[in-house]
Amino acid sequence: MSTKYPNVLSPLVIRGKVLKNRLEISNSLPHFLQGNEPFPADSVITHYANKAKAGAAIVTCMGINNFSRDMTVPMEADFTHFPDYDLYNPACQNYLMQLADAIHYHGALACMGIFVGPPSGYPLQKEDGSLEILRTSDIAHSKPMSEQEVDPYTISDRMTADSMAAVLNTTPEQMEFIADSLAQQTKILKFLDFDIVSIHLCYRGQLPTQFLSPLTNLRKDEYGGSLENRARFPLMTLKKVREAAGKDMLVEILFSGEEPEGGYTMEEGLEFLKMADPYVDIVQFRAGVVDPNHPIPFELNHTPFLKYAENAKKAGLKMKIACVGGFHYFPEIEEAVKDGKLDIVSAARAWISNPNYGQLLQEGRDEDLVPCLRCNKCHGRGPHDPFVSVCSVNPLIGIEHRRHYLESDPLPSMKIAIVGGGPAGMKAAMDLCDRGHKVTIFEADKELGGAIKHAQYVPFKWTLNDFRKYLICQVEKRPIDIRKGVKATPEDIKKEGFDMVIVAAGAHPNVPPIPGLKDSGAIVATESMIHPEKTGQNVVLIGGGEVGVEAGMNLAMKGKNVTVLEMTDRLAPESTAIHYYSMFKAAWEALPTFHSVVNARVTKVEKDCVYYEDKEGKEHSVPCDSVVISLGMKADTEEVLSFYGSADRFAIIGDAKKPATIQQAMRSAYAVAHSV
């Protein structure tokens, strides 16, 4: 066999259904990919069909969850922005069948996830055709989400309180109703030709798993206390789901391998799975808490939850073992399957960052695998941005279904100059070359990388450094003329007769007119990451945005005493709130020499001291040996526009247009490249 990865590409048979390989796309969907239609729109069908086309054996869809179609929910809330399909409406069922059919077209199995969490409801259709919905908010006697103030940073605390109340208040009759509801939904999905139903039993997200957890189950009756009692309701539910699924539909559960202190242990979790073995075909292991299930770069272990899968495999369960959490690089997933640590590799971000993930694996093209930054912007860009999912490294996420009118057919081959060899410049060069154009990159520095060069010097920036190396590899393997150490001028572009010039010259650090700052010897945050030796032992870092905090963390990890001064009321306020911020915060709080002051407006800088005012206007000072600044970037508009007229066509991308994130830089580069 010629393939490099025969084990992860090997087929697997479960209940007579053939998985063409060991790759599962776990529950995921970009937010707001469609409107409030109670059925999967073409945009969603396109998204999932593309995942099947990319080579996955199982494609897991989302959309059977909240039954909150009539509710207006806050923009900051996460799960409330997923689509909510009306499983009981025949007109909507037609579109669900189209979704399953699109997945089947590419030889994949269609899986639908069912998630019912606060303030969701469990529907059940009666014999007379009427639909009754039992809402968890009613059981917990809490206000619906639409009537509450929602802070995206603290929403989990409120949900935990609601969960404990719901568990205490749920009657045996309501348990029966909920189990019947999940079974009935399973039966409908089977009728609509879905191959697998995936039941959410992790993070204490819905009632059956809230009963299982000692953290949320405070009951004193036969449904609380011992594991056997706590397992009674979830096992009843799984038994009914299994009966509804029949002999040939697969049942998957999403399961926390263990819980935080006070919850069930890994050993108890395994005991429950042994009880559930007759009803479950696939268990997909996850973290005990929702945010860490989406590991970010501060988690240096690439696959932190594989230990749960390995432990379960050793226990000899009949169900197949899957696992999520950081699976991306081909040698790692091949080794996990080869060594018998799991049966199925479940991932979402790998397929979001790589629309051809399965094809790359099949062909063994490791160098063409786009690294995932683990920035979790696929869950939303930030708390102050419109709630829309994107991917920092894949500009197609969110616009897959619009490519036919956003992109243009390639123009006849042109000679194109790109001024700047940062991320945007390299991405544009790659795509333009692939479209048949002759490309030259002018990079003033001696190495490519631009604004992300610093990533190679910071341990927790390993994903960004992988991306930097990927981009460099991609431009160097193509017939692109790369001129490093050459600062291009408009005259150079004119002289060589380029047909088009694209300015990707990046941006420069912003230095505000703070008294004494220019004379203080201050260096910028990224410079401190590359050359930490340029700072003394006691450092004041002015500007506590995401980059500033990371710079401060890097210095603190090297033993320096760091104080970050931030004008707003929160460090890294622009950082992704959902499935990122809590872990980012935990990482900086774990550093004993990292300190911060918020609501601090710097008023003056002296050689050995920085002065600031608090929100009451009272002045304070922080002694220091060195000053580092992270106060944003600004484009040199005059220099950028000087290239206009040096070629017949002119475009601006990346930070040269407006200081941007990696995602915005990649999208702008892609858009320009695919317009010529």
C-alpha positions as CSV (number, residue, x, y, z in Angstrom):
1,M,0.0,0.0,0.0
2,S,1.4,3.3,-1.0
3,T,-0.4,5.6,1.4
4,K,1.5,7.0,4.3
5,Y,-1.4,6.6,6.7
6,P,-3.0,3.2,6.2
7,N,-4.5,2.8,9.7
8,V,-6.5,6.1,9.9
9,L,-7.6,5.5,6.3
10,S,-8.7,1.9,7.0
11,P,-12.5,1.1,6.8
12,L,-14.5,0.3,9.9
13,V,-17.8,-1.7,10.1
14,I,-20.3,-0.9,12.8
15,R,-23.7,-2.6,12.8
16,G,-23.3,-3.4,9.1
17,K,-22.5,0.2,8.2
18,V,-19.2,0.8,6.6
19,L,-17.1,3.8,7.5
20,K,-14.7,4.4,4.6
21,N,-12.1,5.6,7.1
22,R,-11.6,6.6,10.7
23,L,-12.4,10.3,10.3
24,E,-15.4,11.9,11.9
25,I,-16.4,15.6,11.7
26,S,-17.6,16.3,15.1
27,N,-20.6,18.6,15.9
28,S,-19.8,22.0,14.4
29,L,-21.4,24.7,12.3
30,P,-20.4,28.3,11.7
31,H,-22.8,30.7,13.5
32,F,-25.3,32.6,11.5
33,L,-24.6,30.6,8.3
34,Q,-28.3,30.9,7.7
35,G,-31.2,32.9,9.1
36,N,-34.0,31.7,11.3
37,E,-35.3,29.2,8.8
38,P,-36.5,26.1,10.7
39,F,-34.7,23.9,8.1
40,P,-31.2,23.6,6.7
41,A,-30.8,26.3,4.1
42,D,-28.7,25.8,1.0
43,S,-25.7,27.5,2.8
44,V,-25.7,24.9,5.5
45,I,-26.2,22.0,3.1
46,T,-23.3,23.3,1.0
47,H,-21.1,23.5,4.1
48,Y,-21.8,20.0,5.2
49,A,-21.7,18.5,1.7
50,N,-18.2,20.1,1.3
51,K,-17.1,18.4,4.5
52,A,-18.3,15.0,3.1
53,K,-16.6,15.9,-0.2
54,A,-13.3,16.5,1.7
55,G,-13.2,12.9,2.6
56,A,-14.8,12.4,6.1
57,A,-16.4,9.1,6.9
58,I,-19.0,10.7,9.3
59,V,-20.3,14.2,9.0
60,T,-22.1,15.4,12.1
61,C,-24.6,18.1,11.7
62,M,-26.2,20.5,14.2
63,G,-29.6,22.0,14.4
64,I,-31.8,19.8,16.6
65,N,-31.4,21.7,19.8
66,N,-33.1,24.7,21.4
67,F,-36.6,25.0,20.0
68,S,-36.1,28.7,20.5
69,R,-37.3,29.9,17.1
70,D,-39.8,32.3,18.7
71,M,-37.3,33.8,21.1
72,T,-35.1,36.9,20.6
73,V,-31.7,36.1,22.2
74,P,-28.8,38.3,23.0
75,M,-26.1,38.7,20.4
76,E,-23.4,37.7,22.9
77,A,-24.9,34.2,23.7
78,D,-23.2,31.2,22.0
79,F,-25.5,28.2,21.6
80,T,-28.6,30.3,20.9
81,H,-27.2,31.3,17.5
82,F,-27.1,27.8,16.1
83,P,-29.9,26.9,13.7
84,D,-32.9,25.2,15.1
85,Y,-34.7,22.9,12.7
86,D,-38.3,21.9,13.1
87,L,-38.0,18.2,13.1
88,Y,-41.8,17.7,13.3
89,N,-42.7,19.9,10.2
90,P,-43.0,17.8,7.0
91,A,-41.9,20.8,4.9
92,C,-38.7,21.1,7.0
93,Q,-38.2,17.4,7.0
94,N,-37.8,17.6,3.2
95,Y,-34.7,19.8,3.6
96,L,-33.3,17.6,6.3
97,M,-33.5,14.7,3.8
98,Q,-31.7,16.9,1.2
99,L,-29.0,17.5,3.8
100,A,-28.6,13.7,4.5
101,D,-28.6,13.0,0.7
102,A,-25.9,15.6,0.0
103,I,-23.7,13.9,2.6
104,H,-24.4,10.4,1.3
105,Y,-23.5,11.6,-2.3
106,H,-19.9,11.7,-1.3
107,G,-19.9,8.3,0.5
108,A,-20.1,9.6,4.1
109,L,-22.5,8.7,6.9
110,A,-24.9,11.4,7.9
111,C,-25.1,12.1,11.7
112,M,-27.3,14.6,13.4
113,G,-26.6,15.8,16.9
114,I,-29.3,16.5,19.4
115,F,-28.5,19.0,22.1
116,V,-31.1,20.3,24.6
117,G,-29.7,22.8,27.1
118,P,-31.1,25.7,28.9
119,P,-33.5,27.3,28.0
120,S,-34.3,24.6,25.5
121,G,-37.2,22.2,25.4
122,Y,-37.9,18.5,24.9
123,P,-40.7,18.1,22.3
124,L,-43.0,15.1,22.1
125,Q,-45.8,14.6,19.5
126,K,-48.9,13.0,21.0
127,E,-51.1,10.4,19.3
128,D,-53.6,13.2,18.3
129,G,-50.8,15.0,16.4
130,S,-50.4,17.8,18.9
131,L,-46.9,18.8,20.0
132,E,-46.0,19.3,23.7
133,I,-42.8,20.9,24.8
134,L,-41.2,20.4,28.2
135,R,-38.8,23.3,28.8
136,T,-35.9,23.0,31.2
137,S,-36.3,26.6,32.2
138,D,-39.9,25.8,33.4
139,I,-38.5,22.9,35.5
140,A,-35.8,25.1,37.0
141,H,-38.3,28.0,37.4
142,S,-35.8,30.3,35.7
143,K,-36.4,33.1,33.2
144,P,-36.0,32.3,29.5
145,M,-32.7,33.4,28.0
146,S,-34.4,36.2,26.1
147,E,-35.5,37.9,29.4
148,Q,-32.1,37.8,31.1
149,E,-29.0,39.9,30.9
150,V,-26.3,37.7,29.4
151,D,-22.6,38.1,30.0
152,P,-20.7,35.8,27.6
153,Y,-17.9,35.5,30.2
154,T,-20.2,34.3,33.1
155,I,-23.1,32.5,31.3
156,S,-21.9,29.1,32.4
157,D,-22.3,30.0,36.1
158,R,-26.0,30.8,35.6
159,M,-26.5,27.6,33.6
160,T,-25.0,25.6,36.4
161,A,-27.4,27.1,38.9
162,D,-30.3,26.3,36.5
163,S,-29.1,22.8,36.0
164,M,-29.0,22.0,39.8
165,A,-32.5,23.4,40.1
166,A,-33.8,21.4,37.2
167,V,-32.4,18.1,38.5
168,L,-33.9,18.7,41.9
169,N,-37.3,19.5,40.4
170,T,-37.6,16.9,37.6
171,T,-40.3,14.3,38.4
172,P,-40.2,10.6,37.2
173,E,-43.0,11.5,34.8
174,Q,-41.0,14.3,33.3
175,M,-38.0,11.9,33.0
176,E,-40.1,9.5,31.0
177,F,-41.3,12.4,28.8
178,I,-37.7,13.5,28.1
179,A,-36.6,10.0,27.3
180,D,-39.6,9.5,25.0
181,S,-38.8,12.8,23.3
182,L,-35.2,11.9,22.5
183,A,-36.3,8.5,21.3
184,Q,-39.0,10.0,19.1
185,Q,-36.6,12.5,17.5
186,T,-34.2,9.6,16.8
187,K,-37.0,7.7,15.1
188,I,-37.8,10.7,12.9
189,L,-34.1,11.2,12.0
190,K,-33.9,7.6,11.0
191,F,-37.0,8.0,8.8
192,L,-35.2,11.0,7.2
193,D,-32.3,8.7,6.3
194,F,-29.8,9.8,8.9
195,D,-27.4,7.0,9.7
196,I,-26.3,8.1,13.2
197,V,-27.9,10.1,16.0
198,S,-25.5,11.8,18.4
199,I,-26.8,12.5,21.9
200,H,-25.1,15.2,23.9
201,L,-24.0,13.8,27.3
202,C,-21.1,16.0,28.2
203,Y,-20.3,19.2,30.2
204,R,-23.6,18.7,32.2
205,G,-25.3,20.3,29.2
206,Q,-28.7,18.6,29.3
207,L,-30.8,16.9,31.9
208,P,-29.7,13.2,31.5
209,T,-26.0,14.1,32.0
210,Q,-26.9,16.7,34.7
211,F,-28.4,13.7,36.6
212,L,-25.2,11.7,36.1
213,S,-22.9,14.4,37.6
214,P,-22.5,14.9,41.3
215,L,-21.8,18.6,40.6
216,T,-25.4,19.1,39.5
217,N,-27.3,16.2,41.0
218,L,-28.1,17.0,44.7
219,R,-31.1,14.6,44.9
220,K,-31.5,12.3,47.9
221,D,-33.9,9.8,46.3
222,E,-33.3,6.8,44.0
223,Y,-32.0,9.2,41.3
224,G,-29.3,10.7,43.4
225,G,-26.3,9.8,45.5
226,S,-24.6,6.6,44.2
227,L,-23.4,6.2,40.6
228,E,-26.1,3.5,40.1
229,N,-28.8,6.0,41.1
230,R,-27.4,8.9,39.2
231,A,-27.1,6.7,36.1
232,R,-30.8,5.5,36.3
233,F,-32.3,8.3,34.2
234,P,-29.5,8.6,31.5
235,L,-29.6,4.9,31.0
236,M,-33.3,4.8,30.7
237,T,-33.0,7.5,28.0
238,L,-30.3,5.7,26.1
239,K,-32.3,2.4,26.2
240,K,-35.3,4.2,24.6
241,V,-33.0,5.9,22.0
242,R,-31.5,2.5,21.2
243,E,-34.9,0.9,20.7
244,A,-36.0,3.8,18.4
245,A,-32.8,3.5,16.4
246,G,-33.4,-0.1,15.7
247,K,-30.8,-2.6,14.6
248,D,-29.1,-0.6,11.8
249,M,-29.0,3.1,13.0
250,L,-26.0,4.0,15.0
251,V,-26.2,5.7,18.4
252,E,-23.3,8.0,19.4
253,I,-22.9,9.8,22.7
254,L,-20.7,12.8,23.5
255,F,-19.2,12.1,26.9
256,S,-16.9,13.9,29.3
257,G,-14.1,11.6,30.2
258,E,-14.0,13.0,33.7
259,E,-15.4,16.1,35.5
260,P,-13.8,18.8,37.5
261,E,-13.2,18.3,41.3
262,G,-16.5,17.2,42.9
263,G,-17.8,15.6,39.7
264,Y,-17.5,12.0,38.5
265,T,-13.9,10.6,38.1
266,M,-12.5,8.9,35.1
267,E,-13.1,5.6,36.8
268,E,-16.7,6.4,37.5
269,G,-17.2,7.6,33.9
270,L,-15.9,4.3,32.7
271,E,-18.3,2.4,34.9
272,F,-21.2,4.3,33.5
273,L,-20.0,3.5,30.0
274,K,-20.0,-0.2,30.9
275,M,-23.6,0.1,31.9
276,A,-24.4,2.0,28.7
277,D,-22.5,-0.5,26.4
278,P,-25.7,-2.3,25.2
279,Y,-27.2,0.9,23.9
280,V,-24.3,2.8,22.5
281,D,-22.3,2.2,19.3
282,I,-19.8,5.1,19.5
283,V,-18.6,7.2,22.5
284,Q,-16.9,10.4,21.7
285,F,-14.7,11.5,24.6
286,R,-14.6,15.2,25.5
287,A,-13.4,17.4,28.3
288,G,-15.2,17.8,31.6
289,V,-15.8,21.5,30.9
290,V,-16.9,23.1,27.6
291,D,-14.1,25.7,27.1
292,P,-11.1,23.4,27.5
293,N,-12.7,21.0,25.0
294,H,-11.5,23.5,22.4
295,P,-7.8,23.6,23.4
296,I,-5.9,26.8,22.6
297,P,-2.1,27.3,22.1
298,F,-1.4,27.5,25.8
299,E,-2.2,23.8,26.0
300,L,1.0,22.4,24.7
301,N,-0.3,18.8,24.6
302,H,-1.7,18.5,21.1
303,T,-4.4,16.0,22.1
304,P,-5.1,16.4,25.8
305,F,-8.1,14.1,26.0
306,L,-6.7,11.0,24.2
307,K,-6.0,9.6,27.7
308,Y,-9.7,9.0,28.1
309,A,-10.0,7.1,24.8
310,E,-6.9,5.0,25.6
311,N,-8.3,4.1,29.0
312,A,-11.6,3.1,27.6
313,K,-10.0,1.0,24.9
314,K,-8.1,-0.9,27.6
315,A,-11.4,-1.5,29.4
316,G,-12.7,-3.7,26.6
317,L,-15.9,-1.8,25.8
318,K,-17.9,-3.1,22.9
319,M,-18.7,0.4,21.7
320,K,-16.3,2.1,19.4
321,I,-14.0,4.8,20.9
322,A,-13.7,8.3,19.4
323,C,-12.1,11.4,20.8
324,V,-12.0,15.1,20.1
325,G,-9.6,17.9,21.2
326,G,-6.8,19.1,19.0
327,F,-6.5,16.2,16.5
328,H,-5.0,17.8,13.4
329,Y,-1.5,16.6,12.3
330,F,-1.5,13.4,10.2
331,P,1.3,11.5,12.0
332,E,-0.4,12.0,15.3
333,I,-3.8,10.7,14.3
334,E,-2.2,7.8,12.4
335,E,-0.2,6.8,15.5
336,A,-3.3,7.0,17.8
337,V,-5.2,4.6,15.5
338,K,-2.2,2.3,14.9
339,D,-1.5,2.0,18.6
340,G,-5.1,1.1,19.4
341,K,-5.8,4.2,21.5
342,L,-9.0,4.9,19.6
343,D,-11.1,3.7,16.7
344,I,-12.3,7.0,15.3
345,V,-10.6,10.4,15.1
346,S,-13.2,13.2,15.7
347,A,-12.3,16.8,14.8
348,A,-14.0,20.0,13.7
349,R,-11.3,22.7,13.4
350,A,-9.0,20.5,11.3
351,W,-11.8,20.4,8.6
352,I,-12.6,24.1,9.0
353,S,-9.0,25.2,8.5
354,N,-8.6,22.7,5.7
355,P,-11.5,22.3,3.2
356,N,-9.6,19.4,1.6
357,Y,-8.4,17.7,4.9
358,G,-9.3,14.2,3.9
359,Q,-7.8,14.5,0.4
360,L,-4.5,15.8,1.9
361,L,-4.4,12.9,4.3
362,Q,-5.1,10.4,1.5
363,E,-2.3,11.8,-0.6
364,G,0.1,12.2,2.3
365,R,0.6,15.9,1.6
366,D,1.7,16.9,5.1
367,E,3.4,20.1,3.9
368,D,0.1,21.3,2.4
369,L,-1.8,20.9,5.6
370,V,-2.9,24.4,6.8
371,P,-2.2,24.6,10.6
372,C,-5.1,25.5,12.8
373,L,-4.3,28.5,15.0
374,R,-6.6,27.3,17.8
375,C,-7.8,30.9,18.0
376,N,-11.4,29.6,18.2
377,K,-12.7,32.5,16.0
378,C,-14.8,29.8,14.4
379,H,-17.0,30.4,17.4
380,G,-17.1,34.2,16.9
381,R,-14.5,36.9,16.3
382,G,-14.8,38.7,19.6
383,P,-17.3,40.2,22.1
384,H,-17.5,43.5,20.4
385,D,-17.9,42.1,16.8
386,P,-21.0,41.0,15.1
387,F,-21.6,37.4,15.9
388,V,-20.3,35.6,12.8
389,S,-18.0,32.7,12.5
390,V,-14.9,32.8,10.4
391,C,-11.6,30.9,10.2
392,S,-8.3,32.8,10.6
393,V,-6.6,30.6,8.0
394,N,-9.4,29.5,5.7
395,P,-11.0,32.6,4.0
396,L,-13.8,30.4,2.6
397,I,-15.5,29.8,5.9
398,G,-18.8,31.6,5.8
399,I,-18.8,32.2,2.1
400,E,-18.6,28.7,0.6
401,H,-22.1,29.0,-0.9
402,R,-21.3,32.4,-2.4
403,R,-18.2,31.5,-4.3
404,H,-20.0,31.4,-7.7
405,Y,-20.6,35.2,-7.5
406,L,-17.8,36.4,-5.3
407,E,-14.9,34.9,-7.3
408,S,-13.9,35.6,-10.9
409,D,-12.4,33.4,-13.6
410,P,-8.7,33.9,-13.9
411,L,-7.6,36.7,-16.3
412,P,-4.9,36.1,-18.9
413,S,-1.5,35.7,-17.2
414,M,-0.1,38.9,-15.8
415,K,3.1,40.0,-14.2
416,I,2.2,41.0,-10.6
417,A,4.3,42.6,-7.9
418,I,3.5,42.1,-4.2
419,V,5.1,44.7,-1.9
420,G,5.4,42.9,1.5
421,G,6.1,39.3,2.4
422,G,3.9,39.0,5.5
423,P,0.9,36.7,5.8
424,A,-1.4,38.6,3.4
425,G,1.4,39.0,0.8
426,M,2.3,35.3,0.9
427,K,-1.3,34.2,0.7
428,A,-2.0,36.5,-2.3
429,A,1.2,35.2,-4.0
430,M,0.2,31.6,-3.5
431,D,-3.3,32.0,-5.0
432,L,-2.2,34.3,-7.8
433,C,0.5,31.8,-8.8
434,D,-2.0,29.0,-8.8
435,R,-4.3,31.0,-11.1
436,G,-1.5,31.3,-13.7
437,H,0.0,34.7,-12.9
438,K,3.8,35.5,-12.7
439,V,4.4,36.8,-9.1
440,T,7.2,38.6,-7.5
441,I,7.4,39.3,-3.7
442,F,9.4,42.3,-2.5
443,E,10.2,41.9,1.2
444,A,12.2,44.6,2.9
445,D,13.3,42.3,5.8
446,K,15.8,39.5,5.4
447,E,13.1,36.9,6.1
448,L,9.5,36.4,5.2
449,G,6.8,36.5,7.9
450,G,6.0,40.2,8.5
451,A,3.9,40.8,11.6
452,I,4.0,37.1,12.7
453,K,7.8,36.7,12.7
454,H,7.8,36.9,16.5
455,A,5.8,33.6,16.8
456,Q,9.0,31.6,16.4
457,Y,10.4,32.9,19.7
458,V,7.4,32.3,21.9
459,P,6.5,28.8,23.1
460,F,2.8,29.3,23.3
461,K,2.6,30.8,19.8
462,W,3.5,27.4,18.3
463,T,0.3,27.3,16.2
464,L,1.0,30.7,14.7
465,N,4.6,29.7,14.1
466,D,3.5,26.5,12.3
467,F,1.3,28.8,10.1
468,R,4.3,31.1,9.4
469,K,6.4,28.1,8.3
470,Y,3.5,26.7,6.2
471,L,3.1,30.0,4.3
472,I,6.9,30.3,3.7
473,C,7.0,26.7,2.5
474,Q,4.1,27.3,0.1
475,V,5.6,30.3,-1.6
476,E,9.0,28.8,-1.8
477,K,7.7,25.6,-3.5
478,R,6.0,27.6,-6.2
479,P,7.6,29.4,-9.1
480,I,7.4,32.8,-7.3
481,D,10.3,35.3,-7.5
482,I,11.0,36.1,-3.8
483,R,13.3,39.1,-3.2
484,K,14.2,39.4,0.4
485,G,16.0,42.4,1.8
486,V,14.6,44.6,-1.0
487,K,12.4,47.5,-0.1
488,A,10.5,48.2,-3.3
489,T,9.7,51.7,-4.6
490,P,7.1,52.8,-7.1
491,E,10.0,53.5,-9.5
492,D,11.1,49.8,-9.2
493,I,7.6,48.6,-10.1
494,K,7.4,51.0,-13.1
495,K,10.9,50.1,-14.3
496,E,10.2,46.3,-14.4
497,G,6.9,46.8,-16.2
498,F,4.5,45.0,-13.8
499,D,0.9,44.7,-14.9
500,M,-0.3,44.9,-11.3
501,V,1.0,46.0,-7.9
502,I,-0.5,44.7,-4.7
503,V,0.6,46.5,-1.6
504,A,0.9,44.3,1.5
505,A,3.4,46.3,3.4
506,G,1.9,45.8,6.8
507,A,1.5,48.5,9.5
508,H,3.6,50.2,12.0
509,P,3.3,50.4,15.9
510,N,1.2,53.2,17.1
511,V,3.2,55.5,19.5
512,P,0.8,58.0,21.2
513,P,2.1,61.4,22.5
514,I,2.4,60.3,26.1
515,P,4.9,62.7,27.8
516,G,8.3,61.0,28.1
517,L,7.4,57.9,26.1
518,K,9.7,58.6,23.1
519,D,12.7,59.3,25.3
520,S,12.1,56.3,27.6
521,G,13.8,53.7,25.4
522,A,10.5,51.8,25.1
523,I,10.3,48.9,22.7
524,V,7.2,47.4,21.1
525,A,5.6,44.2,22.2
526,T,6.6,42.0,19.3
527,E,10.2,43.3,19.6
528,S,10.2,42.2,23.3
529,M,9.1,38.7,22.2
530,I,12.0,38.4,19.7
531,H,14.6,40.1,22.0
532,P,13.5,39.7,25.6
533,E,17.1,40.5,26.6
534,K,16.5,44.1,25.6
535,T,14.3,44.5,28.7
536,G,15.3,44.7,32.4
537,Q,14.0,42.7,35.3
538,N,11.1,44.9,36.1
539,V,8.9,45.7,33.1
540,V,5.9,47.9,32.6
541,L,3.9,47.0,29.5
542,I,1.6,49.8,28.3
543,G,-1.5,48.4,26.6
544,G,-3.2,45.2,27.7
545,G,-4.8,44.1,24.5
546,E,-4.3,40.5,23.3
547,V,-0.8,41.1,21.9
548,G,0.2,43.1,25.0
549,V,-0.9,40.4,27.4
550,E,1.0,37.7,25.3
551,A,4.1,39.9,25.4
552,G,3.8,40.3,29.1
553,M,3.3,36.5,29.6
554,N,6.3,35.7,27.5
555,L,8.5,38.0,29.7
556,A,7.0,36.7,32.9
557,M,7.8,33.1,31.8
558,K,11.4,34.2,31.5
559,G,11.4,35.3,35.1
560,K,10.8,39.0,34.7
561,N,8.4,41.0,36.8
562,V,5.8,42.4,34.5
563,T,3.0,44.9,35.1
564,V,0.5,45.4,32.3
565,L,-1.5,48.7,32.3
566,E,-4.8,48.6,30.4
567,M,-7.1,51.5,29.8
568,T,-10.3,49.5,29.7
569,D,-11.9,47.4,32.4
570,R,-10.7,44.0,31.1
571,L,-7.4,42.6,29.8
572,A,-7.4,41.5,26.2
573,P,-10.9,42.9,25.7
574,E,-10.9,42.1,22.0
575,S,-10.0,38.4,22.5
576,T,-12.6,35.8,21.5
577,A,-15.1,35.5,24.4
578,I,-16.4,32.0,23.6
579,H,-14.2,28.9,24.2
580,Y,-11.0,31.1,24.4
581,Y,-11.0,33.9,26.9
582,S,-11.4,31.8,30.1
583,M,-8.4,29.6,29.1
584,F,-6.4,32.7,28.1
585,K,-7.1,34.3,31.5
586,A,-6.2,31.1,33.4
587,A,-2.9,31.1,31.6
588,W,-1.8,34.6,32.6
589,E,-3.2,34.2,36.1
590,A,-1.0,31.1,36.5
591,L,2.1,33.2,36.2
592,P,3.3,34.5,39.6
593,T,5.3,37.5,38.2
594,F,2.6,38.7,35.8
595,H,0.6,41.6,37.2
596,S,-2.0,43.9,35.7
597,V,-4.0,47.0,36.4
598,V,-7.1,47.8,34.5
599,N,-8.8,51.2,34.1
600,A,-5.3,52.6,34.0
601,R,-4.7,55.7,31.8
602,V,-0.9,56.3,31.4
603,T,-0.1,59.9,31.9
604,K,3.7,60.1,31.9
605,V,6.7,57.9,31.4
606,E,10.1,58.5,33.0
607,K,13.3,56.5,32.7
608,D,12.6,54.4,35.8
609,C,8.8,54.9,36.4
610,V,5.5,54.9,34.6
611,Y,2.6,57.1,36.0
612,Y,-1.1,56.4,35.4
613,E,-4.5,57.6,36.6
614,D,-7.2,55.2,37.8
615,K,-10.9,55.6,36.9
616,E,-11.4,58.1,39.8
617,G,-8.5,60.2,38.5
618,K,-6.1,59.3,41.2
619,E,-2.5,59.1,40.2
620,H,-0.3,56.0,40.8
621,S,3.2,55.0,39.7
622,V,4.9,51.8,38.9
623,P,8.8,51.6,39.1
624,C,10.5,49.8,36.3
625,D,13.7,49.1,34.4
626,S,12.1,48.9,31.0
627,V,8.9,50.0,29.2
628,V,7.2,47.9,26.5
629,I,4.3,49.3,24.5
630,S,1.4,47.6,22.8
631,L,-0.9,50.3,21.7
632,G,-2.1,49.1,18.3
633,M,-0.9,49.5,14.8
634,K,-1.5,52.1,12.0
635,A,-1.0,51.9,8.3
636,D,1.3,54.3,6.4
637,T,-1.4,55.4,4.0
638,E,0.9,57.9,2.2
639,E,3.5,55.3,1.4
640,V,0.8,52.7,0.4
641,L,-0.9,55.1,-2.0
642,S,2.4,56.2,-3.5
643,F,2.4,52.9,-5.5
644,Y,-0.8,53.9,-7.3
645,G,0.0,54.4,-10.9
646,S,3.2,52.3,-10.9
647,A,1.2,49.6,-12.7
648,D,-2.0,49.4,-14.6
649,R,-3.8,47.6,-11.7
650,F,-3.4,48.5,-8.0
651,A,-4.8,46.9,-4.8
652,I,-4.2,47.0,-1.1
653,I,-4.4,44.0,1.3
654,G,-3.8,43.1,4.9
655,D,-2.6,45.6,7.4
656,A,-1.6,48.0,4.7
657,K,-5.3,48.7,4.1
658,K,-6.3,48.7,7.8
659,P,-4.6,47.1,10.8
660,A,-6.2,43.6,10.8
661,T,-6.3,40.2,12.3
662,I,-4.9,37.2,10.5
663,Q,-8.4,36.3,9.5
664,Q,-9.0,39.7,7.9
665,A,-5.6,39.6,6.2
666,M,-6.3,36.2,4.7
667,R,-9.8,37.1,3.5
668,S,-8.5,40.4,1.9
669,A,-5.6,38.5,0.2
670,Y,-7.9,35.8,-1.1
671,A,-10.5,38.3,-2.4
672,V,-8.0,40.2,-4.4
673,A,-6.2,37.2,-5.8
674,H,-9.5,35.6,-6.9
675,S,-10.6,38.8,-8.7
676,V,-7.8,38.7,-11.3
